[in-house]
Amino acid sequence: MAAKIGNAVQGIVIGIVAAVVLLLVGVALGPTVLEAAAQINITALASVPMGSVIVLLATYIGFFYYLGIVLGAIAMIWATVQKNK
């Protein structure tokens, strides 16, 4: 019985640590992603079909990147807790 509880606690701790590491690495790489998105401009995409749409989506890259990182960490924590119930 004690081994089962210990394994459950260990699984939860490892899952939460993995989620926190994902969150921290994602936040640390955030400025790099934003800098790369900032280099997308309309003049370089003038001859590309739907270039204005690409530029519009580039303005949302930061939001979707951070949203994905946070939701990914939440999903990892939720899956870990559900697995070790």
C-alpha positions in Angstrom: 0.0 0.0 0.0 2.8 2.5 0.9 4.6 1.6 -2.3 1.5 2.4 -4.4 1.1 5.8 -2.7 4.8 6.5 -3.1 4.7 5.7 -6.8 1.6 7.9 -7.3 3.3 10.8 -5.5 6.5 10.3 -7.5 4.5 10.2 -10.8 2.7 13.4 -9.9 5.9 15.2 -8.9 7.7 14.2 -12.1 4.8 15.3 -14.2 4.5 18.7 -12.5 8.3 19.2 -12.8 8.1 18.4 -16.5 5.3 20.8 -17.0 7.2 23.6 -15.1 10.3 22.9 -17.2 8.2 23.2 -20.4 6.8 26.5 -19.2 10.2 27.9 -18.2 11.9 26.9 -21.5 8.9 28.2 -23.5 9.0 31.6 -21.7 12.8 31.7 -22.1 12.5 31.2 -25.9 9.6 33.7 -26.2 11.7 36.7 -27.1 13.4 34.7 -29.9 10.1 33.7 -31.3 8.8 37.3 -31.1 12.0 38.7 -32.7 11.6 36.2 -35.6 8.0 37.2 -36.1 8.9 40.8 -36.1 11.1 40.4 -39.1 8.0 39.4 -41.3 7.1 42.5 -43.2 4.7 43.4 -46.0 7.4 44.7 -48.4 9.2 41.3 -48.5 5.9 39.5 -49.1 4.5 42.0 -51.7 4.7 39.4 -54.6 3.5 36.5 -52.4 -0.2 35.6 -52.8 -2.1 36.5 -49.6 1.1 38.2 -48.2 -1.1 40.6 -46.2 -2.8 37.7 -44.5 0.6 36.2 -43.5 1.6 39.6 -42.1 -1.6 39.8 -40.2 -1.1 36.3 -38.7 2.5 37.3 -37.8 1.1 39.9 -35.4 -0.7 37.2 -33.5 2.3 34.8 -33.2 3.3 35.9 -29.8 -0.2 35.5 -28.4 -0.6 32.0 -29.8 2.9 31.0 -28.8 2.4 31.9 -25.1 -1.1 30.5 -25.1 0.2 27.2 -26.5 2.9 27.0 -23.8 0.5 27.7 -21.0 -2.2 25.4 -22.2 0.5 22.7 -22.8 1.7 23.0 -19.3 -1.9 22.9 -17.9 -2.6 19.8 -20.0 0.5 18.1 -18.8 -0.4 18.7 -15.2 -4.0 17.6 -15.8 -2.9 14.4 -17.6 -0.4 13.6 -14.8 -3.0 14.0 -12.1 -5.6 12.0 -14.0 -3.1 9.2 -14.7 -2.1 8.9 -11.0 -5.6 9.0 -9.5 
